């Protein structure tokens, strides 16, 4: 999801740099997927840390 958003962001910014006509508004919405993908990755990291702590706490008893 992050990569789709990153590509959409590049596609959205390219006309601004090249001086051509801008893309439709939905491309700006697709570029928001970069933030959503980043949040999903962060949530996965936090869940992994929590699972590791639970497992370590269970093994130490």
N, C-alpha and C positions, 0 to 999 in steps of 0.2 A: 504494500500500500504506500509506503514511503517513497519507493522508486517511481510509482505512477504519479504521485504528487510532485516529485522532483522534476520529472520530465514535463509535466503540465506547467510547472513554474517556468522552466526554461522556454517552453513554447510560448507562454504568455508574455515573457519579458523580451523575447527576440524581436518582435515588431517595434518595440519602443527603441531598441538600440539600432535597428536597421532603417527606421524611418518609414516603415510601411503601415498599412492600416491595421488597427488592433484586432485581435481575435474576439469572438463572441463572449458574452458575460459568463457563460457556463464554464469556460476555461479557467476563470478565476476561482470558481467553485471547486473545480477539479484540483487546483493547486493547493487547496486546503487539505487535501488528502495527505500531504507531506506531514503536516502537524498531527493529523490523526494517527498516521503510521508511527510517528515518533512517540506519541502517548501510549499506543498499544505496546511498543517495544519496552518502554519504561515500566508499564504495568507488568509485563512478563518478567522483567528483571526483578521487580519487587516481590512477585509471587515466588520466584525461584529462590530468592534470599530467605523468604519466610519458610519455605519448605525445607531448605537446608538447615535452618535454625531448629525447626521442629524435629528433624531427623537427628541432629546432633544432641538435642536435649533428651530425646528418647534413648539414644545409645549410651549416654553418660550415666543413666540410672541403673 
